[in-house]
């Protein structure tokens, strides 16, 4: 069930600020440091990321829209959840590879086929050459089995990430519908904004043919905001 603005908690602080703490950086609301939902210290790896999270809190109005605070939510997951489920998250990365968006190609029309090839092939080639994740493209929506070695390579890449980068990468998988795009962002090969547009090749083609209604525009803009948040997150990790 969707919540209305009146369901959001009222803002109870005047100012959020980044502060240094043992082992990293945190965010304080009127001098009181934030805790995660599990009551852990919100210890972030860089001042840049802490400032970005603080800015998110400062942008709130009379109420706090927690659902729109993507950086805070990512931080909570990275601290409270990711350390306990790293193996499961690596498995999820491999599962995204099994049905990766960039491997499902159109049979026609030729203009769409060419557009997919122009935007998607370079990412597939990069993943194969740099990460040993060589995925096999197919025509249509029915997935084809991917090489076990490539799926294991995806798992290992995920496990080599720290908790914060892994959290962002899995967020990107869901946002883009593609492990390869999420990994390209995590590895600095693509910006999150560019990856988001690459993920929309099919969608943009359909819009060009049939137009776009207002609800679809709102959904796209909400997802674009998530991509901007992911970019801020990854830049904050260095």
N, C-alpha and C positions, 0 to 999 in steps of 0.2 A: 504494500500500500504506500502510495506517495505521501510525503509529508508536506504541509504547508508552512510558509514562513513563521506562522504563529506557533508551530510545534518546536521551533528551534529555541535553544536556551538563550536567555538574555545575555548581552555582553556585560561582564562584571569587572572589567579592567580598563585602564586608560591607555596603556602603552605596552607593547611587546618589544623586547630587545634581546639581541644575541649577547651571551655572556660566556666567558671561558670557564671551563670546569676541569677537574682532573680527568685526563684521558680524552678530552675533546672540547666540544662547544655545546651549549644548550640555549634554550629560549626562556626568558623570564617575563612574567606578566606582572607589571608593577613591582618588580623585584623578587617575585616568588617564582621559582623554577617550575617548569611544566613536568608532569609525570605522564607516562604512558597509561593506557587502560589497565595494564597489569601492575601499575604502580612502580614501574622501573624509571630510573632517571632517563630523560630524553637526551642522551649523549650522542651528539652528531660528530662526524669525522672532520668537519671543516668549518671555519668561520663563514665562508661564503654560503654554505648550505644553511647554517643557523640563521644567517641574515635573511635568507629567502623564506624560511619557515616563519620567522618573526614578521616579515612583511605580509605574509598570508594572514596572520592574526591581526595585524594592524589594519588590513583591508576590510575587516568585518564591520558591519553597521551596528544597529541597535541589537540585533540578534546574531548568533554565531551559526553560520551555515556549515556544519561539519562535513556534510556530503561533498561540498565544493572545495574543501581544503585538502587537495590532493597530496601536497608535500607532507603535511602533518600525518595523513593516513599512511603514506608510504613509510614514514619514519616509525610510526607505531608498529607496523608489520615487521619492518627490518629488525626492530629491537625485541618485540614480544614474541613473534611467531617464527620468523625465518631460521633462527639458530636451531630450533627444534625440528624443523622439517626440511632441511637442506636436501636430503636424498630424494624426498618426495617431489620437491621443486625441480630437481634435476631430471627426474622421470617425466615430469610435466613438460619440461623443455623438449625432451625427446618426442613426446606425444604430439606436440605442436609440429615438429618436423614431419611426422607421418602424414599430416594433412595440411602442410604449409600452403598458404594462399599462392605463393609465387611458383608453385608446381602444378597449378590447375589452370591449364591454358584453354583458350577458346579455339574452336575448330573454324569459326568464321564469325563475322566478316573479316576480310583480309586487313582492313584498317585497324581493327581491334587486335588482331593477332600481331601485327607489326608493333603496335603500341605496347602491348604486353612484353614483347621481346626486347624492345628498347629500354624499358624500365626495369624489368624483372631479371633478365638474363645476367646483367652485370652483378647483381647482388648474389645470385646463385653461383656465378663463377668465383666471386670473391670468397664466399663461404667455403667453397671446395678447395680453393688454393691456399687460403690463410688459416682455416680452421679444420680442414679435413672433413667438412660436412658436405659431402657431395650428394645432393638429392636429385632424384630422377623426375623430370616433369612429365605430365600426362595431359592428354586432351580430355576435357570434361570434368565433372565434379566427383566422379568415383575415384577414391585414392588408390594408388598402386603401392605395394610394399616397398619400403625404402631400405637401402643397404644397412645391415646391422652395424657395420663399422661406422657408418655416418651417424646413426642414432647414438652409439656409444660415445662418439666424438662430441656430440652435442651435450651429452650428460657430463663429460669431463670438463668441457668449457664452462658449464654452469657451476660445477663444483669448485672450480678454480677461482671463481669470483668471491669477493667478500660479501657479507650479508646484505649490505646496502646496495651494491651493484646487482646482486642476484635478485633482490626484491624489485628493482627497477626493470630488469630484463624480463621478469615474468609478467609484470604489469604491461610492458610493451607487447608481449606475445598476445595478450588478450585484446589490447587496443588495436593492433595491426592485423591480427589473425595470422601472424607469421613469426615463427621463431627466427628465421633468417633476418628479417628486418629488425626485430628486437635485438639480436646479437650485433647487427651492424651499428645500431645506436650505442649499445653498451661498449663496443670496441672502438667507438669514435670514427667509424667509417661513414656514417650518415648522421645528420642531425635528426632529432625526433620529428621536427616539422617536415623535413624532406621525406622521411620514412612514412609519415602519415599520408602524404600526397601520393607516394608510390603505391601504398596500399589501396588507394581509391581509384586506380586505373579503370577497373570494371564499372565502378559506381559512376564515375565521371562520364564514361561512355554512355551509360544508360540515361544520364541526365541530358546529355547532348541530343539524344534521340527523342526523349519523351518529356523532358522538363523535370522540375523538382518542386514538390509541394512545400508548404511552410513548415509542417511538422518535421519533414526530412531535413530541411535546412537547420532547424533548431538542434536536431540530433547531431548533425555534422559539426556544428559550431561547438557543441558540448564536448565532442570527441577531440576537436582541434585544441580546445583548452587543456584537455588531458595531455595531449602531445606536447604542448608548451610547458606544462608542469613537468613532464618527464625530461624534457630538455634541460630545464632548470636543475632538476634532481641530478642528472648525469654530470652536468658541468660543475655542480657543487661537490661531486666526488673527485673531480680532477682527472 
